[in-house]
Amino acid sequence: MATIRDYYEDRSPEYARPIVSRLFESVSRLEDFPCMGRQVPEIGNEAFWELIVEGFRVVYLALEDGSEVEPLAIAHSRQDLVKKLARR
């Protein structure tokens, strides 16, 4: 999220703090609500979920029983998500 914050601090400082706060907040809610997002359509694996937050995709793995969540990436909706995850 530091990259996102840095980007917006350079271009729109008044937007940097609110967007980063919303992204952190969305990730923190996953512990209580692991399946509150949607399954990532282009991956085709039921364990990959995402939340859409202000034009960003917060991608995470969720165990089927909801007992564990692992954040994987935050990508702007214009980015190729499959390529971004492949670089991990």
C-alpha positions as CSV (number, residue, x, y, z in Angstrom):
1,M,0.0,0.0,0.0
2,A,3.0,2.3,0.4
3,T,3.3,2.4,-3.4
4,I,-0.3,3.5,-3.7
5,R,0.1,6.1,-0.9
6,D,3.3,7.5,-2.6
7,Y,1.6,7.7,-5.9
8,Y,-1.3,9.7,-4.6
9,E,0.8,11.9,-2.3
10,D,2.6,13.1,-5.4
11,R,-0.5,13.7,-7.5
12,S,-3.3,14.3,-5.0
13,P,-2.2,14.6,-1.4
14,E,-5.7,15.1,0.0
15,Y,-6.7,11.8,-1.5
16,A,-3.7,9.7,-0.4
17,R,-4.7,9.2,3.3
18,P,-8.4,8.4,2.7
19,I,-7.7,5.8,0.0
20,V,-5.0,4.0,2.0
21,S,-7.3,4.1,5.1
22,R,-10.2,2.5,3.1
23,L,-7.8,-0.2,1.7
24,F,-6.5,-1.0,5.2
25,E,-10.1,-1.0,6.6
26,S,-11.3,-3.4,3.9
27,V,-8.5,-5.9,4.6
28,S,-9.0,-5.7,8.3
29,R,-12.7,-6.7,7.9
30,L,-11.8,-9.8,6.0
31,E,-10.9,-11.5,9.3
32,D,-14.5,-11.4,10.4
33,F,-16.1,-11.6,6.9
34,P,-13.8,-13.7,4.6
35,C,-16.3,-14.1,1.8
36,M,-17.7,-10.6,1.7
37,G,-16.2,-10.0,-1.7
38,R,-16.6,-12.0,-4.8
39,Q,-14.6,-14.7,-6.5
40,V,-12.0,-13.5,-9.0
41,P,-13.6,-14.3,-12.3
42,E,-10.5,-14.5,-14.5
43,I,-8.7,-16.9,-12.2
44,G,-11.3,-19.7,-12.0
45,N,-10.3,-20.9,-8.6
46,E,-12.9,-20.7,-5.8
47,A,-10.2,-19.9,-3.2
48,F,-9.4,-16.5,-4.8
49,W,-11.6,-13.7,-3.7
50,E,-11.5,-9.9,-4.2
51,L,-13.0,-6.7,-2.8
52,I,-13.4,-3.7,-5.0
53,V,-12.3,-0.5,-3.1
54,E,-12.2,2.8,-4.9
55,G,-11.1,1.3,-8.2
56,F,-8.6,-1.1,-6.6
57,R,-9.0,-4.8,-6.4
58,V,-8.0,-6.3,-3.1
59,V,-7.2,-9.9,-3.9
60,Y,-7.0,-12.6,-1.2
61,L,-7.2,-16.3,-0.6
62,A,-10.0,-17.6,1.6
63,L,-10.2,-21.1,2.9
64,E,-13.5,-22.8,2.1
65,D,-14.6,-22.8,5.7
66,G,-13.7,-19.2,6.2
67,S,-11.2,-19.9,8.9
68,E,-8.3,-18.2,7.3
69,V,-7.7,-15.3,4.8
70,E,-4.4,-14.4,3.1
71,P,-4.2,-11.0,1.3
72,L,-2.3,-11.5,-1.9
73,A,-2.3,-8.2,-3.9
74,I,-3.8,-4.8,-4.4
75,A,-4.1,-3.9,-8.1
76,H,-5.7,-1.0,-9.8
77,S,-8.7,-2.2,-11.8
78,R,-6.9,-1.2,-15.1
79,Q,-4.0,-3.6,-14.3
80,D,-3.8,-7.1,-15.6
81,L,-4.4,-9.0,-12.4
82,V,-3.3,-12.4,-13.7
83,K,0.1,-11.0,-14.7
84,K,0.5,-9.2,-11.4
85,L,-0.2,-12.4,-9.4
86,A,2.1,-14.4,-11.7
87,R,5.0,-12.0,-10.7
88,R,4.5,-13.0,-7.0
